[in-house]
C-alpha cells in the first residue's frame, strides 16, 4: 500500500552557475513536499504515469509520458505526488541564468 507520508528522493546530478539538474524518484504515494520554484524549469519524465499536483487552487492530476518534456516559469508553488502503483521518475532541469 502506498505511503502518503513518504518523501520523493531527489538526487542532484549537476549544480553550477547556469543549471541545476535533479533526478526525482517517487515510490507509490511519495511526494516532494510543498515548495516554490525559484527558477524556470524543464521536466523530462523517465516513466509514464499520473502525478497529483496540490497547490493553493486545490488538487489536479497531470498525465506525463516518458521522454515528453514540459516547461514552467519560476514561481510555481505546489506539492507533487506519485498517483501510480509503481515508482515514478523524472529529471528536473532548473535554468539559473
Phi and psi restraints in degrees (range 20) as a CNS / XPLOR table:
assign (resid 1 and name C) (resid 2 and name N)
       (resid 2 and name CA) (resid 2 and name C) 1.0 -62.0 20.0 2
assign (resid 2 and name N) (resid 2 and name CA)
       (resid 2 and name C) (resid 3 and name N) 1.0 144.8 20.0 2
assign (resid 2 and name C) (resid 3 and name N)
       (resid 3 and name CA) (resid 3 and name C) 1.0 -99.5 20.0 2
assign (resid 3 and name N) (resid 3 and name CA)
       (resid 3 and name C) (resid 4 and name N) 1.0 106.9 20.0 2
assign (resid 3 and name C) (resid 4 and name N)
       (resid 4 and name CA) (resid 4 and name C) 1.0 -67.6 20.0 2
assign (resid 4 and name N) (resid 4 and name CA)
       (resid 4 and name C) (resid 5 and name N) 1.0 -10.6 20.0 2
assign (resid 4 and name C) (resid 5 and name N)
       (resid 5 and name CA) (resid 5 and name C) 1.0 -96.1 20.0 2
assign (resid 5 and name N) (resid 5 and name CA)
       (resid 5 and name C) (resid 6 and name N) 1.0 -6.8 20.0 2
assign (resid 5 and name C) (resid 6 and name N)
       (resid 6 and name CA) (resid 6 and name C) 1.0 -68.5 20.0 2
assign (resid 6 and name N) (resid 6 and name CA)
       (resid 6 and name C) (resid 7 and name N) 1.0 138.6 20.0 2
assign (resid 6 and name C) (resid 7 and name N)
       (resid 7 and name CA) (resid 7 and name C) 1.0 -95.0 20.0 2
assign (resid 7 and name N) (resid 7 and name CA)
       (resid 7 and name C) (resid 8 and name N) 1.0 142.0 20.0 2
assign (resid 7 and name C) (resid 8 and name N)
       (resid 8 and name CA) (resid 8 and name C) 1.0 -65.4 20.0 2
assign (resid 8 and name N) (resid 8 and name CA)
       (resid 8 and name C) (resid 9 and name N) 1.0 152.1 20.0 2
assign (resid 8 and name C) (resid 9 and name N)
       (resid 9 and name CA) (resid 9 and name C) 1.0 -103.2 20.0 2
assign (resid 9 and name N) (resid 9 and name CA)
       (resid 9 and name C) (resid 10 and name N) 1.0 120.1 20.0 2
assign (resid 9 and name C) (resid 10 and name N)
       (resid 10 and name CA) (resid 10 and name C) 1.0 -103.9 20.0 2
assign (resid 10 and name N) (resid 10 and name CA)
       (resid 10 and name C) (resid 11 and name N) 1.0 128.0 20.0 2
assign (resid 10 and name C) (resid 11 and name N)
       (resid 11 and name CA) (resid 11 and name C) 1.0 -122.1 20.0 2
assign (resid 11 and name N) (resid 11 and name CA)
       (resid 11 and name C) (resid 12 and name N) 1.0 109.9 20.0 2
assign (resid 11 and name C) (resid 12 and name N)
       (resid 12 and name CA) (resid 12 and name C) 1.0 -75.0 20.0 2
assign (resid 12 and name N) (resid 12 and name CA)
       (resid 12 and name C) (resid 13 and name N) 1.0 122.1 20.0 2
assign (resid 12 and name C) (resid 13 and name N)
       (resid 13 and name CA) (resid 13 and name C) 1.0 -97.9 20.0 2
assign (resid 13 and name N) (resid 13 and name CA)
       (resid 13 and name C) (resid 14 and name N) 1.0 -34.1 20.0 2
assign (resid 13 and name C) (resid 14 and name N)
       (resid 14 and name CA) (resid 14 and name C) 1.0 -142.1 20.0 2
assign (resid 14 and name N) (resid 14 and name CA)
       (resid 14 and name C) (resid 15 and name N) 1.0 136.2 20.0 2
assign (resid 14 and name C) (resid 15 and name N)
       (resid 15 and name CA) (resid 15 and name C) 1.0 -149.8 20.0 2
assign (resid 15 and name N) (resid 15 and name CA)
       (resid 15 and name C) (resid 16 and name N) 1.0 104.5 20.0 2
assign (resid 15 and name C) (resid 16 and name N)
       (resid 16 and name CA) (resid 16 and name C) 1.0 -136.3 20.0 2
assign (resid 16 and name N) (resid 16 and name CA)
       (resid 16 and name C) (resid 17 and name N) 1.0 -166.1 20.0 2
assign (resid 16 and name C) (resid 17 and name N)
       (resid 17 and name CA) (resid 17 and name C) 1.0 -70.3 20.0 2
assign (resid 17 and name N) (resid 17 and name CA)
       (resid 17 and name C) (resid 18 and name N) 1.0 -14.6 20.0 2
assign (resid 17 and name C) (resid 18 and name N)
       (resid 18 and name CA) (resid 18 and name C) 1.0 -108.0 20.0 2
assign (resid 18 and name N) (resid 18 and name CA)
       (resid 18 and name C) (resid 19 and name N) 1.0 -37.3 20.0 2
assign (resid 18 and name C) (resid 19 and name N)
       (resid 19 and name CA) (resid 19 and name C) 1.0 -143.8 20.0 2
assign (resid 19 and name N) (resid 19 and name CA)
       (resid 19 and name C) (resid 20 and name N) 1.0 157.2 20.0 2
assign (resid 19 and name C) (resid 20 and name N)
       (resid 20 and name CA) (resid 20 and name C) 1.0 -127.3 20.0 2
assign (resid 20 and name N) (resid 20 and name CA)
       (resid 20 and name C) (resid 21 and name N) 1.0 124.9 20.0 2
assign (resid 20 and name C) (resid 21 and name N)
       (resid 21 and name CA) (resid 21 and name C) 1.0 -114.5 20.0 2
assign (resid 21 and name N) (resid 21 and name CA)
       (resid 21 and name C) (resid 22 and name N) 1.0 121.3 20.0 2
assign (resid 21 and name C) (resid 22 and name N)
       (resid 22 and name CA) (resid 22 and name C) 1.0 -125.7 20.0 2
assign (resid 22 and name N) (resid 22 and name CA)
       (resid 22 and name C) (resid 23 and name N) 1.0 131.3 20.0 2
assign (resid 22 and name C) (resid 23 and name N)
       (resid 23 and name CA) (resid 23 and name C) 1.0 -91.7 20.0 2
assign (resid 23 and name N) (resid 23 and name CA)
       (resid 23 and name C) (resid 24 and name N) 1.0 126.4 20.0 2
assign (resid 23 and name C) (resid 24 and name N)
       (resid 24 and name CA) (resid 24 and name C) 1.0 -109.5 20.0 2
assign (resid 24 and name N) (resid 24 and name CA)
       (resid 24 and name C) (resid 25 and name N) 1.0 128.1 20.0 2
assign (resid 24 and name C) (resid 25 and name N)
       (resid 25 and name CA) (resid 25 and name C) 1.0 -121.0 20.0 2
assign (resid 25 and name N) (resid 25 and name CA)
       (resid 25 and name C) (resid 26 and name N) 1.0 125.7 20.0 2
assign (resid 25 and name C) (resid 26 and name N)
       (resid 26 and name CA) (resid 26 and name C) 1.0 -117.7 20.0 2
assign (resid 26 and name N) (resid 26 and name CA)
       (resid 26 and name C) (resid 27 and name N) 1.0 118.5 20.0 2
assign (resid 26 and name C) (resid 27 and name N)
       (resid 27 and name CA) (resid 27 and name C) 1.0 -68.7 20.0 2
assign (resid 27 and name N) (resid 27 and name CA)
       (resid 27 and name C) (resid 28 and name N) 1.0 163.8 20.0 2
assign (resid 27 and name C) (resid 28 and name N)
       (resid 28 and name CA) (resid 28 and name C) 1.0 -54.1 20.0 2
assign (resid 28 and name N) (resid 28 and name CA)
       (resid 28 and name C) (resid 29 and name N) 1.0 127.9 20.0 2
assign (resid 28 and name C) (resid 29 and name N)
       (resid 29 and name CA) (resid 29 and name C) 1.0 84.0 20.0 2
assign (resid 29 and name N) (resid 29 and name CA)
       (resid 29 and name C) (resid 30 and name N) 1.0 -10.4 20.0 2
assign (resid 29 and name C) (resid 30 and name N)
       (resid 30 and name CA) (resid 30 and name C) 1.0 -69.5 20.0 2
assign (resid 30 and name N) (resid 30 and name CA)
       (resid 30 and name C) (resid 31 and name N) 1.0 154.9 20.0 2
assign (resid 30 and name C) (resid 31 and name N)
       (resid 31 and name CA) (resid 31 and name C) 1.0 -140.8 20.0 2
assign (resid 31 and name N) (resid 31 and name CA)
       (resid 31 and name C) (resid 32 and name N) 1.0 163.1 20.0 2
assign (resid 31 and name C) (resid 32 and name N)
       (resid 32 and name CA) (resid 32 and name C) 1.0 -80.2 20.0 2
assign (resid 32 and name N) (resid 32 and name CA)
       (resid 32 and name C) (resid 33 and name N) 1.0 -25.9 20.0 2
assign (resid 32 and name C) (resid 33 and name N)
       (resid 33 and name CA) (resid 33 and name C) 1.0 88.7 20.0 2
assign (resid 33 and name N) (resid 33 and name CA)
       (resid 33 and name C) (resid 34 and name N) 1.0 151.0 20.0 2
assign (resid 33 and name C) (resid 34 and name N)
       (resid 34 and name CA) (resid 34 and name C) 1.0 -63.3 20.0 2
assign (resid 34 and name N) (resid 34 and name CA)
       (resid 34 and name C) (resid 35 and name N) 1.0 132.7 20.0 2
assign (resid 34 and name C) (resid 35 and name N)
       (resid 35 and name CA) (resid 35 and name C) 1.0 -153.4 20.0 2
assign (resid 35 and name N) (resid 35 and name CA)
       (resid 35 and name C) (resid 36 and name N) 1.0 162.6 20.0 2
assign (resid 35 and name C) (resid 36 and name N)
       (resid 36 and name CA) (resid 36 and name C) 1.0 -120.5 20.0 2
assign (resid 36 and name N) (resid 36 and name CA)
       (resid 36 and name C) (resid 37 and name N) 1.0 131.1 20.0 2
assign (resid 36 and name C) (resid 37 and name N)
       (resid 37 and name CA) (resid 37 and name C) 1.0 -81.2 20.0 2
assign (resid 37 and name N) (resid 37 and name CA)
       (resid 37 and name C) (resid 38 and name N) 1.0 117.5 20.0 2
assign (resid 37 and name C) (resid 38 and name N)
       (resid 38 and name CA) (resid 38 and name C) 1.0 -82.7 20.0 2
assign (resid 38 and name N) (resid 38 and name CA)
       (resid 38 and name C) (resid 39 and name N) 1.0 -13.6 20.0 2
assign (resid 38 and name C) (resid 39 and name N)
       (resid 39 and name CA) (resid 39 and name C) 1.0 -126.6 20.0 2
assign (resid 39 and name N) (resid 39 and name CA)
       (resid 39 and name C) (resid 40 and name N) 1.0 155.7 20.0 2
assign (resid 39 and name C) (resid 40 and name N)
       (resid 40 and name CA) (resid 40 and name C) 1.0 -62.4 20.0 2
assign (resid 40 and name N) (resid 40 and name CA)
       (resid 40 and name C) (resid 41 and name N) 1.0 153.5 20.0 2
assign (resid 40 and name C) (resid 41 and name N)
       (resid 41 and name CA) (resid 41 and name C) 1.0 -150.3 20.0 2
assign (resid 41 and name N) (resid 41 and name CA)
       (resid 41 and name C) (resid 42 and name N) 1.0 159.4 20.0 2
assign (resid 41 and name C) (resid 42 and name N)
       (resid 42 and name CA) (resid 42 and name C) 1.0 -121.4 20.0 2
assign (resid 42 and name N) (resid 42 and name CA)
       (resid 42 and name C) (resid 43 and name N) 1.0 135.7 20.0 2
assign (resid 42 and name C) (resid 43 and name N)
       (resid 43 and name CA) (resid 43 and name C) 1.0 -111.7 20.0 2
assign (resid 43 and name N) (resid 43 and name CA)
       (resid 43 and name C) (resid 44 and name N) 1.0 131.6 20.0 2
assign (resid 43 and name C) (resid 44 and name N)
       (resid 44 and name CA) (resid 44 and name C) 1.0 -118.6 20.0 2
assign (resid 44 and name N) (resid 44 and name CA)
       (resid 44 and name C) (resid 45 and name N) 1.0 104.4 20.0 2
assign (resid 44 and name C) (resid 45 and name N)
       (resid 45 and name CA) (resid 45 and name C) 1.0 -66.8 20.0 2
assign (resid 45 and name N) (resid 45 and name CA)
       (resid 45 and name C) (resid 46 and name N) 1.0 137.6 20.0 2
assign (resid 45 and name C) (resid 46 and name N)
       (resid 46 and name CA) (resid 46 and name C) 1.0 -101.0 20.0 2
assign (resid 46 and name N) (resid 46 and name CA)
       (resid 46 and name C) (resid 47 and name N) 1.0 -11.1 20.0 2
assign (resid 46 and name C) (resid 47 and name N)
       (resid 47 and name CA) (resid 47 and name C) 1.0 -131.3 20.0 2
assign (resid 47 and name N) (resid 47 and name CA)
       (resid 47 and name C) (resid 48 and name N) 1.0 166.6 20.0 2
assign (resid 47 and name C) (resid 48 and name N)
       (resid 48 and name CA) (resid 48 and name C) 1.0 -108.3 20.0 2
assign (resid 48 and name N) (resid 48 and name CA)
       (resid 48 and name C) (resid 49 and name N) 1.0 135.8 20.0 2
assign (resid 48 and name C) (resid 49 and name N)
       (resid 49 and name CA) (resid 49 and name C) 1.0 168.3 20.0 2
assign (resid 49 and name N) (resid 49 and name CA)
       (resid 49 and name C) (resid 50 and name N) 1.0 -165.4 20.0 2
assign (resid 49 and name C) (resid 50 and name N)
       (resid 50 and name CA) (resid 50 and name C) 1.0 -114.3 20.0 2
assign (resid 50 and name N) (resid 50 and name CA)
       (resid 50 and name C) (resid 51 and name N) 1.0 132.8 20.0 2
assign (resid 50 and name C) (resid 51 and name N)
       (resid 51 and name CA) (resid 51 and name C) 1.0 -112.9 20.0 2
assign (resid 51 and name N) (resid 51 and name CA)
       (resid 51 and name C) (resid 52 and name N) 1.0 139.0 20.0 2
assign (resid 51 and name C) (resid 52 and name N)
       (resid 52 and name CA) (resid 52 and name C) 1.0 -91.3 20.0 2
assign (resid 52 and name N) (resid 52 and name CA)
       (resid 52 and name C) (resid 53 and name N) 1.0 138.5 20.0 2
assign (resid 52 and name C) (resid 53 and name N)
       (resid 53 and name CA) (resid 53 and name C) 1.0 -121.0 20.0 2
assign (resid 53 and name N) (resid 53 and name CA)
       (resid 53 and name C) (resid 54 and name N) 1.0 120.1 20.0 2
assign (resid 53 and name C) (resid 54 and name N)
       (resid 54 and name CA) (resid 54 and name C) 1.0 -106.3 20.0 2
assign (resid 54 and name N) (resid 54 and name CA)
       (resid 54 and name C) (resid 55 and name N) 1.0 128.4 20.0 2
assign (resid 54 and name C) (resid 55 and name N)
       (resid 55 and name CA) (resid 55 and name C) 1.0 -144.4 20.0 2
assign (resid 55 and name N) (resid 55 and name CA)
       (resid 55 and name C) (resid 56 and name N) 1.0 -171.2 20.0 2
assign (resid 55 and name C) (resid 56 and name N)
       (resid 56 and name CA) (resid 56 and name C) 1.0 -62.7 20.0 2
assign (resid 56 and name N) (resid 56 and name CA)
       (resid 56 and name C) (resid 57 and name N) 1.0 -21.6 20.0 2
assign (resid 56 and name C) (resid 57 and name N)
       (resid 57 and name CA) (resid 57 and name C) 1.0 -88.7 20.0 2
assign (resid 57 and name N) (resid 57 and name CA)
       (resid 57 and name C) (resid 58 and name N) 1.0 -2.0 20.0 2
assign (resid 57 and name C) (resid 58 and name N)
       (resid 58 and name CA) (resid 58 and name C) 1.0 119.0 20.0 2
assign (resid 58 and name N) (resid 58 and name CA)
       (resid 58 and name C) (resid 59 and name N) 1.0 -152.4 20.0 2
assign (resid 58 and name C) (resid 59 and name N)
       (resid 59 and name CA) (resid 59 and name C) 1.0 -119.6 20.0 2
assign (resid 59 and name N) (resid 59 and name CA)
       (resid 59 and name C) (resid 60 and name N) 1.0 135.8 20.0 2
assign (resid 59 and name C) (resid 60 and name N)
       (resid 60 and name CA) (resid 60 and name C) 1.0 -130.0 20.0 2
assign (resid 60 and name N) (resid 60 and name CA)
       (resid 60 and name C) (resid 61 and name N) 1.0 175.8 20.0 2
assign (resid 60 and name C) (resid 61 and name N)
       (resid 61 and name CA) (resid 61 and name C) 1.0 -124.7 20.0 2
assign (resid 61 and name N) (resid 61 and name CA)
       (resid 61 and name C) (resid 62 and name N) 1.0 154.9 20.0 2
assign (resid 61 and name C) (resid 62 and name N)
       (resid 62 and name CA) (resid 62 and name C) 1.0 -132.2 20.0 2
assign (resid 62 and name N) (resid 62 and name CA)
       (resid 62 and name C) (resid 63 and name N) 1.0 128.3 20.0 2
assign (resid 62 and name C) (resid 63 and name N)
       (resid 63 and name CA) (resid 63 and name C) 1.0 -88.5 20.0 2
assign (resid 63 and name N) (resid 63 and name CA)
       (resid 63 and name C) (resid 64 and name N) 1.0 119.4 20.0 2
assign (resid 63 and name C) (resid 64 and name N)
       (resid 64 and name CA) (resid 64 and name C) 1.0 -111.8 20.0 2
assign (resid 64 and name N) (resid 64 and name CA)
       (resid 64 and name C) (resid 65 and name N) 1.0 146.5 20.0 2
assign (resid 64 and name C) (resid 65 and name N)
       (resid 65 and name CA) (resid 65 and name C) 1.0 -121.4 20.0 2
assign (resid 65 and name N) (resid 65 and name CA)
       (resid 65 and name C) (resid 66 and name N) 1.0 131.9 20.0 2
assign (resid 65 and name C) (resid 66 and name N)
       (resid 66 and name CA) (resid 66 and name C) 1.0 -50.9 20.0 2
assign (resid 66 and name N) (resid 66 and name CA)
       (resid 66 and name C) (resid 67 and name N) 1.0 128.7 20.0 2
assign (resid 66 and name C) (resid 67 and name N)
       (resid 67 and name CA) (resid 67 and name C) 1.0 84.9 20.0 2
assign (resid 67 and name N) (resid 67 and name CA)
       (resid 67 and name C) (resid 68 and name N) 1.0 -5.8 20.0 2
assign (resid 67 and name C) (resid 68 and name N)
       (resid 68 and name CA) (resid 68 and name C) 1.0 -101.1 20.0 2
assign (resid 68 and name N) (resid 68 and name CA)
       (resid 68 and name C) (resid 69 and name N) 1.0 97.5 20.0 2
assign (resid 68 and name C) (resid 69 and name N)
       (resid 69 and name CA) (resid 69 and name C) 1.0 -75.3 20.0 2
assign (resid 69 and name N) (resid 69 and name CA)
       (resid 69 and name C) (resid 70 and name N) 1.0 161.3 20.0 2
assign (resid 69 and name C) (resid 70 and name N)
       (resid 70 and name CA) (resid 70 and name C) 1.0 -142.4 20.0 2
assign (resid 70 and name N) (resid 70 and name CA)
       (resid 70 and name C) (resid 71 and name N) 1.0 159.0 20.0 2
assign (resid 70 and name C) (resid 71 and name N)
       (resid 71 and name CA) (resid 71 and name C) 1.0 -117.8 20.0 2
assign (resid 71 and name N) (resid 71 and name CA)
       (resid 71 and name C) (resid 72 and name N) 1.0 144.9 20.0 2
assign (resid 71 and name C) (resid 72 and name N)
       (resid 72 and name CA) (resid 72 and name C) 1.0 -137.9 20.0 2
assign (resid 72 and name N) (resid 72 and name CA)
       (resid 72 and name C) (resid 73 and name N) 1.0 146.3 20.0 2
assign (resid 72 and name C) (resid 73 and name N)
       (resid 73 and name CA) (resid 73 and name C) 1.0 -75.4 20.0 2
assign (resid 73 and name N) (resid 73 and name CA)
       (resid 73 and name C) (resid 74 and name N) 1.0 162.8 20.0 2
assign (resid 73 and name C) (resid 74 and name N)
       (resid 74 and name CA) (resid 74 and name C) 1.0 -60.9 20.0 2
assign (resid 74 and name N) (resid 74 and name CA)
       (resid 74 and name C) (resid 75 and name N) 1.0 155.9 20.0 2
assign (resid 74 and name C) (resid 75 and name N)
       (resid 75 and name CA) (resid 75 and name C) 1.0 99.5 20.0 2
assign (resid 75 and name N) (resid 75 and name CA)
       (resid 75 and name C) (resid 76 and name N) 1.0 -7.8 20.0 2
assign (resid 75 and name C) (resid 76 and name N)
       (resid 76 and name CA) (resid 76 and name C) 1.0 -64.7 20.0 2
assign (resid 76 and name N) (resid 76 and name CA)
       (resid 76 and name C) (resid 77 and name N) 1.0 130.2 20.0 2
assign (resid 76 and name C) (resid 77 and name N)
       (resid 77 and name CA) (resid 77 and name C) 1.0 -119.6 20.0 2
assign (resid 77 and name N) (resid 77 and name CA)
       (resid 77 and name C) (resid 78 and name N) 1.0 126.9 20.0 2
assign (resid 77 and name C) (resid 78 and name N)
       (resid 78 and name CA) (resid 78 and name C) 1.0 -170.6 20.0 2
assign (resid 78 and name N) (resid 78 and name CA)
       (resid 78 and name C) (resid 79 and name N) 1.0 173.2 20.0 2
assign (resid 78 and name C) (resid 79 and name N)
       (resid 79 and name CA) (resid 79 and name C) 1.0 -122.5 20.0 2
assign (resid 79 and name N) (resid 79 and name CA)
       (resid 79 and name C) (resid 80 and name N) 1.0 131.2 20.0 2
assign (resid 79 and name C) (resid 80 and name N)
       (resid 80 and name CA) (resid 80 and name C) 1.0 -109.6 20.0 2
assign (resid 80 and name N) (resid 80 and name CA)
       (resid 80 and name C) (resid 81 and name N) 1.0 130.0 20.0 2
assign (resid 80 and name C) (resid 81 and name N)
       (resid 81 and name CA) (resid 81 and name C) 1.0 -125.8 20.0 2
assign (resid 81 and name N) (resid 81 and name CA)
       (resid 81 and name C) (resid 82 and name N) 1.0 136.0 20.0 2
assign (resid 81 and name C) (resid 82 and name N)
       (resid 82 and name CA) (resid 82 and name C) 1.0 -76.7 20.0 2
assign (resid 82 and name N) (resid 82 and name CA)
       (resid 82 and name C) (resid 83 and name N) 1.0 113.6 20.0 2
assign (resid 82 and name C) (resid 83 and name N)
       (resid 83 and name CA) (resid 83 and name C) 1.0 -97.6 20.0 2
assign (resid 83 and name N) (resid 83 and name CA)
       (resid 83 and name C) (resid 84 and name N) 1.0 15.5 20.0 2
assign (resid 83 and name C) (resid 84 and name N)
       (resid 84 and name CA) (resid 84 and name C) 1.0 -102.2 20.0 2
assign (resid 84 and name N) (resid 84 and name CA)
       (resid 84 and name C) (resid 85 and name N) 1.0 159.0 20.0 2
assign (resid 84 and name C) (resid 85 and name N)
       (resid 85 and name CA) (resid 85 and name C) 1.0 -80.8 20.0 2
assign (resid 85 and name N) (resid 85 and name CA)
       (resid 85 and name C) (resid 86 and name N) 1.0 -1.2 20.0 2
assign (resid 85 and name C) (resid 86 and name N)
       (resid 86 and name CA) (resid 86 and name C) 1.0 -131.6 20.0 2
assign (resid 86 and name N) (resid 86 and name CA)
       (resid 86 and name C) (resid 87 and name N) 1.0 171.5 20.0 2
assign (resid 86 and name C) (resid 87 and name N)
       (resid 87 and name CA) (resid 87 and name C) 1.0 -58.3 20.0 2
assign (resid 87 and name N) (resid 87 and name CA)
       (resid 87 and name C) (resid 88 and name N) 1.0 144.1 20.0 2
assign (resid 87 and name C) (resid 88 and name N)
       (resid 88 and name CA) (resid 88 and name C) 1.0 -123.0 20.0 2
assign (resid 88 and name N) (resid 88 and name CA)
       (resid 88 and name C) (resid 89 and name N) 1.0 138.9 20.0 2
assign (resid 88 and name C) (resid 89 and name N)
       (resid 89 and name CA) (resid 89 and name C) 1.0 -135.4 20.0 2
assign (resid 89 and name N) (resid 89 and name CA)
       (resid 89 and name C) (resid 90 and name N) 1.0 136.2 20.0 2
assign (resid 89 and name C) (resid 90 and name N)
       (resid 90 and name CA) (resid 90 and name C) 1.0 -144.7 20.0 2
assign (resid 90 and name N) (resid 90 and name CA)
       (resid 90 and name C) (resid 91 and name N) 1.0 161.7 20.0 2
assign (resid 90 and name C) (resid 91 and name N)
       (resid 91 and name CA) (resid 91 and name C) 1.0 -109.1 20.0 2
assign (resid 91 and name N) (resid 91 and name CA)
       (resid 91 and name C) (resid 92 and name N) 1.0 130.8 20.0 2
assign (resid 91 and name C) (resid 92 and name N)
       (resid 92 and name CA) (resid 92 and name C) 1.0 -110.5 20.0 2
assign (resid 92 and name N) (resid 92 and name CA)
       (resid 92 and name C) (resid 93 and name N) 1.0 129.8 20.0 2
assign (resid 92 and name C) (resid 93 and name N)
       (resid 93 and name CA) (resid 93 and name C) 1.0 -117.4 20.0 2
assign (resid 93 and name N) (resid 93 and name CA)
       (resid 93 and name C) (resid 94 and name N) 1.0 108.6 20.0 2
assign (resid 93 and name C) (resid 94 and name N)
       (resid 94 and name CA) (resid 94 and name C) 1.0 -91.3 20.0 2
assign (resid 94 and name N) (resid 94 and name CA)
       (resid 94 and name C) (resid 95 and name N) 1.0 132.3 20.0 2
assign (resid 94 and name C) (resid 95 and name N)
       (resid 95 and name CA) (resid 95 and name C) 1.0 -100.5 20.0 2
assign (resid 95 and name N) (resid 95 and name CA)
       (resid 95 and name C) (resid 96 and name N) 1.0 102.3 20.0 2
assign (resid 95 and name C) (resid 96 and name N)
       (resid 96 and name CA) (resid 96 and name C) 1.0 -80.3 20.0 2
assign (resid 96 and name N) (resid 96 and name CA)
       (resid 96 and name C) (resid 97 and name N) 1.0 -27.2 20.0 2
